[in-house]
């Protein structure tokens, strides 16, 4: 997950559990990436889908596809980008 260290991830780390649902939110006006997809947990911004993986998800969200995401792995790692892994499904 990109940007994890800059958002609520550190504050809510102890509350996250495998299987928790995540919300994918498009940010088409993001000045750094036009395909930005924000990841939220209970209304808290955790970070973003990495740039190398976000274009397909951005297009699906823009079309209104019913996407569902959930945490599938939590590991304390010195690199914050490696701490949360998640899966995305089409409902």
Residue pairs with C-beta under 8 A, 6 or more apart in sequence:
1 9
1 39
1 46
1 47
1 48
1 49
1 50
1 80
1 81
1 83
1 84
1 86
2 47
2 48
2 49
2 50
2 51
2 81
3 47
3 48
4 46
4 47
4 80
4 81
4 83
4 84
5 80
6 47
7 44
7 45
7 46
7 47
8 41
8 44
8 45
8 46
9 46
9 47
9 80
9 83
9 84
10 80
11 44
12 41
12 42
12 44
12 46
13 83
16 41
16 71
16 74
16 84
17 71
17 74
18 71
18 72
18 73
18 74
19 70
19 71
19 72
20 41
20 70
20 71
21 41
21 68
21 69
21 70
22 39
22 40
22 41
22 46
22 69
22 70
22 71
22 86
23 39
23 40
23 41
23 69
24 37
24 38
24 39
24 49
24 57
24 61
24 67
24 69
24 88
25 37
25 38
25 39
25 40
26 36
26 37
26 38
26 58
26 61
26 62
27 33
27 36
27 37
27 38
28 34
28 36
28 58
28 62
30 36
33 48
33 51
33 54
34 58
35 51
35 54
35 55
35 58
36 48
36 49
36 54
36 58
37 48
37 49
37 54
37 57
37 58
37 61
38 45
38 47
38 48
39 45
39 46
39 47
39 48
39 49
39 69
39 86
40 46
41 71
46 84
48 54
49 57
50 81
57 67
57 88
60 67
60 90
61 67
65 90
66 90
66 91
67 88
67 89
67 90
67 91
68 88
68 89
68 90
68 91
69 86
69 87
69 88
69 89
70 86
70 87
70 89
71 84
71 85
71 86
72 85
72 86
72 87
73 84
73 85
74 83
74 84
74 85
75 82
75 83
75 85
76 83
77 83
